[in-house]
Every structure is written in structure tokens, then in C-alpha cells.
């Protein structure tokens, strides 16, 4: 035991600890600080998210309480604040919602049936939950279970709090070479990208194939680019600004296109209507730019998440028998396409949602092995968690992923001992 840990263990136990103050080993205080959303406050994150003192979670026999060191910022936190397209409180019925679907931390309490994890283990958390008792959870794919839900969005107990409650099968080992905030920022987007590229047989991305990656500088896109490179495939990134091109190339993209050089975005015009001909000319111009990169080959797979603005182009451009994998609709949910290219060229449109534990663990192992970088772009303090979501809502965040500090007192810490030492010094 370190001197800092011994100092903390001699500290009188309390019902509430300040942010950055670490309790004696495995003492669970009665209350905790959390950024909460309540239904009457729905709106922009700066008003919807408020710090409250709330009871620390009780855990079930297969659950774990984690002392949160840092957390990640995802768009579902924006949705939770806005209450759009739905309020998560209408789903889980808890009086308040704690957002946050990514975290790094310390196993602080375990349920009676938890066998794989021990007190003090350093972990990252993936966000898929299920009841574990149906056919899909036992021999199928848990992502197809009717009980499947996203922790921190469809559940009330996310990571923007000193402690979070998770199912034990959500835990994965923390990559020890990363800081707490680096370890907290990547799991949701990386695992989502992994399933999209490798989780839908027989269209797993293979060496030498080409994948078109929309939003290639964002939290999802940077991982699609890196994963393609790891697999020996070729990522063609699409960005909205020339300033982002070098960044995407640095992540391993074969080439990068600026979508603003083309004018074929939005819903598909009426087929053979007055705007259709010009639209198709621009779409083919975009396709020709891709051909110049691939050697006159259509892409094997499209990594689709903008939705409404890009979906008709994705369906048109993917090769015969190829796949468009879609996991979101950040530009809108009203998808359109020219169905002739879908059925006559026998293309596949595949919905994809987060990842199961096997896929998330495989993706996490690539980070542990230093083959994938978490692409942390910005770090925010505990006090600035709403500001981070404001930045994401306004699309002003930097390329890559954002992290926020919770119990880790400052950026750059890589061990729990460092966190304990700072806590002990502050309490001296």
C-alpha cells in the first residue's frame, strides 16, 4: 500500500466527498455528486445539466460500482439534455437522468455473483446492457435481444457522477499506457465502428478493399479510418473542411475528399424530375473522384452515419453486392434513395448499433496493443461537462474525441496512485 493510500485509509469516512477527494479504500459513501437532467429542465446542455447531490447507487448481484476517474462525451448526452428525439426519462422512469456512456475507473464494489472482476481493478466500460436471459444473449447476438439498451442513455446511471453502476459484463481492462481521460473517451465510438466494419457477415472489411468513410475526422470516422488501416484495407475519408484533411491522412486514410467540392447532398430529388439530372451529374462527379483513388473501382463498403444528407449517394456509389452500414442519422432520419440501384445491383443496407462484448473487447485489445489510438482531442474539467456538450451540439468540437475529468484531478494522470496522492495532499 502506498503512503497516500495509507493516509486516505486513516481518513474518517464521510457520507459525501468533494470532487477529486478519494474515499478510503472501497468505502461507499451514502451520497455522490452527479450532473443530472430532469424533465422540467430539458433544453440546451448548459441549462438541462445541473450538479446535484444524489444517493450513491445500490448494486445488484451481477453489478459493479465503479469510482469514475474520467468519462467520454457522446451525442447521446446532447439528446438526453434536449429531450429529443425522445426523453430518456420517459424510458427508464427514474426521476433524474445521469448521462455518460463512456468511462474509465476503479472497481469499487462488486455484487455477490461477480467472479471476473475484483476490487481495485482498473477498467473501461462499454455501454451495452441486456437482461442476459433470452436466446440472443445465450448463443445468438446480445445486440438483437429485446432487452438490449444503451447504458447512460436508456438507463439513468451513466458516468457523469463520482460513481456509476454497471453490469459486470460491461467491464474491460483499461489500457495502462493511456491517461484516465484517454481511456475514457473511445469505447462507444470505437466499438460501434468495429461492428460496422467487421460485424456483418459476409461483408466484413477485408485486406485490399475500399471503404468510404463519411465524417472521417469525427469521433466515429477516425476509428473507421484506423480500423481499415489495421485490417489492410483502404479508407477514403470525407470531410467538410480542407483543414481536416491532414488529420485524417495521419490516421491512415488512403485519400480524403472535401464534400463541399460537390453538390449532391440531401434528400434524393424526385426520380426523373426537374432537379434529378443535375443531381446525378454531381453524384457521378463525386463517384469519379473516388474512382481516381481506387483505380476505377466502386467502394466495397460505405461507413454511413450522417443519414439524410448522404444516404442516396451511399447507396448509389457502393459496388454491386456491396454494403452500406449505417449507425446514425446525424443530418436527419428521413432516408431516401433510388431503389433501382439497390435491387438491380443487389446491394445491402445494414443497420448497425453499438457492439456486443466480444466485438467491444476485440476493439479494446487493439488499443491495449497500441494499434489504435483513442484520438483524444480535448479535455474538460468536471465543471465544464455541460460546456463540452454545448460544443458538440454546435459542431464546434475539434476532430477526434472529447474526455472529461471526474475523480481524476487533472489531465495526464495514468495511475490510481497518482490520483490518491493528489487527494491526500489536498486533505493534508
N, C-alpha and C positions, 0 to 999 in steps of 0.2 A: 504494500500500500504506500502511495506517495505521501509526502508531508502534507500536501494540500488536501488529499483525501482524508488524512487523519484529522486535520483541522476541521474539515467540514463535518466529519463524523462526531466531533465533540460539540458541534453547534446544537443548541436546543432546537427541537423540532417545532415547526410552526404550521398553522393552517393555511398560510399563503406566503409565497416567496416572490420577491420582485423579479422582473425580467433580468436575466443574466445572473441571478443568485441561484446556486445549485443546492438542492436539499442534501442532507446526509444520505449516504448510500441507500437507495431503494426505499426511502421514506416517501410515502404518497400523501401529499397534503390534502386537506379537505377541499380546498378551492384552488382555482388557477385563473390566470389572465387569458383572455381569448378575444380575438376580433370576431364579433358576431354580426349577423344580418337578421333583422326582424322584418316581418311582413310590412308593418306600417312604415318602414324606412326604405323600402325598395326605391332605387334610383341610382344615380352615379355612385361609384365606389366611395368617393370622399364623404358622402353623407350616409350611405347604406351601411358601411362598415364602421362599427364603433367598438372600442375596448370595453369589455365588461368582466367582472369577477363572477365566475360560474362554478358550479360543483365539478370537481375532477371526476372523470368517467369511472364508473364501476365496470368491471370486465367480466365476460362470461368464461366458461371453462375452456373454450378454444380460442380465446382472445388474448391480446397482449396490450399493455400500456407502454407507450414509448415516450421518453423525455425528448422533446423535439429540439434538435440543435439548429436546424435551418429548414426552410421549405422552398418549394418552387412555385412560380406564378404561371397559371394557365388561363385560357379564355373562359373556362367554366366558372372561375371566380368572378369574372365580369358578368356572366349570365346570372350567377347567384345574386349579385348585388342588384342588378337591374330587375330581377324577377322576370326576365324574358329569355327565351320564348315562354317559359313557364317558371313559376316559383318553386324552388326545391322544397320549400316548407309545405307546399300542398302535397308533396310526395311522402316525405318521411314524418310529417305531422309533429315534429318537435317544435317547441315554442321559439327556438332560435336556431340559426344555421351557422356553423363554423366551416368556412370554405378551406380549400387547400388539398390538392390531390397528389402532391409530391412531398417527400420529407426524407431527411437523414436524422438519425438519433440513436438513443441508447435504450435497449430493452430494460424497463424499469419494474414491471410486474408481469407475471405470466399466469394464465389460467391453469386449472388443475390437469387438463388433458394436453397441454402443450409440451411436446417432447423434443422438438428440433431446435429450440431456442432457449437460452439461459439468461439470467440477469446479467447485465453488463455488456451483452453482445452489441456491437456497433452495426447498424443496419440502414438500408434504404428501403423504401416502401413502394410497392406497386399498387395501383388503385382499383384493381378488380376485386369485387366481393361476390359471393354467391352462398346459397344455403348448403351446398355440398351434398344434397340428398336425392338428386334425381339422376336419370340415366346419363344426361350430358356431363354431369360432374363426375360420373363414375364410369369411364370408358369412352365418353364422347369428347366434346369440346365445351368446357365450362362457359365459354363466351356465348354459347347457344342456349344456356339454361334460362328458363323463365324467371329465375331468381337473380340473374346477373344484374349488378348495379355498380356504379362508379362511386367509390369512397371519396368523401369530401365534396361531392356534388349531389348525389342521390341519397347520401347519408349525412347526418348532422355533425359528424365528429372528425372534421378534417384537421389539417396540420397548422393552421394559424392560431395556435394555442400552445401553452407550455407543455401540455401532454395531449397525445392523441390516442384513440382507441382503434385497433385494427384486428382483423383476423390473423392468426399466426401464419397462414399460408400467403399472406401479403408480403412477408419479410424476405429480404435478400441481403447477402453480405455487402457491406459498404466497401467500395474500393479505397484502400488505405492510403493511396498516393494522392487522393483528392482532398481538398479542403471540405469542411462541412457544407458550405454553400454550393460548391461544385457538385458534391454528391447528391444534393437535394434537388437539383434543377432539371434533371434529364429523363427520369424514368417514364413518365407519361408519354412524352413525345417520342422517345426512342423506341419504346415497346410498341407503340402504335405504328411507327414506320416499319419496324421489323415484321410485324404481322402482315402489313400491306404488301411488302416485297417478298416475303418468304412463307406466308401462312395460308395461301390459297392454291392448293394443287389443282392441276399440273402447271400452273402459271407462276411457280416460284422463279424469281430472277436468277438467271444463270450466267456463268462467265461468258463474256463476249457480247451479251445482249445490251440493248439500249433502253433506257428508261427516261421518260420526260418528267421532270420534277417541277411542278408549279410552286411558287413561293419558296424558291430554293435557299433564300437567306434567312428564313424564319425558323422557329423552333422545330417544326416538323421537317421542313425541307433540308436543313443542314444534316439531319440524321439520314434522310433518304440518300443524300449525296455520299456521305461517308460509308453507309452500308453497301451502296452499289460498288464503291471502290474496293471495299473489303472482299466483296464477292467476285471481283474481277470483271464487273460489268461497267457500262459507260453511262454516267448520269449527264443529261443535258438539262441544265438549270434554267429556269425562267425567273426573272426579277423585274422590278418596276423602276429601277434606277441604275444608271451606269456605275454609281458609286459602290454598288453592292457586288459588282462582277468579280473583282479581285478576291473578295472574301469567299465567294462560292467556289472559285477556282482553287483557292487554298485548302478547301475541304475535300478536294479530289474530283471535282467535276471535269468532264472532258471538254465542255464548252458551256457558255452562258449566253442567253438571249434576253434582250430588253423588250418586254411585251409592248412598251409604248411606241415601238417602231412599227407596230401592226395595228390594224383596226378591225378586229373580228371578235369583239368581246361582248358579253351579254347574252340575252336570250336569242335563240335562233329566229331570224325573220321568217315569215310565212314562206314555205317552200314554193318557189316559182312566183312569189310576189315581187313587187317593185324593188325591194331592197335586197333580195336574195342573191342576185348575180354579183353585185359589188361585195357582198359579204363573203361569198365563196371565193372571189378573186383574192381577197385579203387572207382568207384561211389557207388557200393554196400557196400564197406568198410565204406565209409562216411555215407551212409544210416544206417548201423548197429550201428555206433557211435551215431546217432540221436535216434535210437530205444532204446538204453541203457538209454537214458534220458527220453523218452516218455513212456516207458513200452511197447515197440514193436508196437507203433502206428506211422503211417505216419503223417507228419505235415498237418494241415488243410489249412495253408496259407503260401506262401513264399513272403517275402518282398524283391523284386528284384530291384536292380539298377545298379550293375556292368555291366550287359548285356552280352556281347560276352563271357566273361570268365566263367560265372556261369550259363547261361540260360539253357543249356542242362541238367544240374544237377537239377536245379529248377523244370523243367517240369517232370523229372523222379521221383523226391522224393515226390512231393506233393501228397496228398491222392487222391483216386478215388473221382471224383466230387469236388475236392478242387480247389483252385485258386492260380495262380501266378500273383501278381500285380507288374507291372514294371513301373518305372517313369523316367528311365535314362539309359544311356549306357556308363558309365564312363570308361569301359575297351574296348569298341568298339561297333559298331552298327550292325555288321553282325551276327545276331542271328541264331543259329542252334538248332535243336532238333530231337529226334527220334519221328516222328509224330504218331507212333503206340501207344505210351503211352498216347498221347493226346486224340486221338479219341476213342480208345478201353476202356480207363478208364475214359472217359468223363470229362476231366479236363478243366479248364477255364484259359485262358491267358488274363489278363485285363490291357490295358494301362491306366495310371493314371497320371494326370497333375495338379499340384498345388491343388487348392481348391476354392470352392465358398465362399461367405461371411458367410453363415450360418455355414459351416464347419470350416472356419478360426476363427470365433467368438467362436464356441464351444471349439476349441483348446485353444484359448486365455483365455477363462474363467478358464480352468484347471490351467493355470499359475497364474491367479489372485487368485484362490483358494489355491495356493501353493501345488497342487497335481502333477504338472510337473515343473521340474527345467530347466532353459534355457541352462544349461551346457556351460556357458562361460568359455573358456579355455585360451584365450589370448586377450589382449587389445593393440591396436596400436594407435599411435598418428596420427593426420591429415597428417603430413609429411610422415608417413610410410604406407599410403594406398597402393601404388604400392608394397612395400615390403611384405605386407600381402598377396597380390595376387601371388607374386613370391613364397612365402612359400607354398601356396595352389597348384600352378602349379607343384612344385617339390615334392608334397606329403610329406612335412616336417612339416606340422602343427600338433599341439597337438590334442589328442582326444577331441571331442566336437565342439564348435562353436567359431568363432572369431568376435570381435567387434572392431570398430574404432571410435575414438573421432572426432567430427566435431566442434560444438559450445561449447560443454561441455569441460572445460579447462583441467580437469584431471579425472582419474578414481575415482570411489567411490561416485560421487555426485548423490543424489536422488531427489532433488527438483530444480525447476527453480529458486527459491530464492537464493540458493547457487551459481548457475551459474551467476545470476545478481550481487551478492555481489562480486564475484571474478572480474567480468568485471568492476564494479565500483571502486574497489581498484586499479586495474591496470590503470584506467584512471585518478585517483586522482593525 
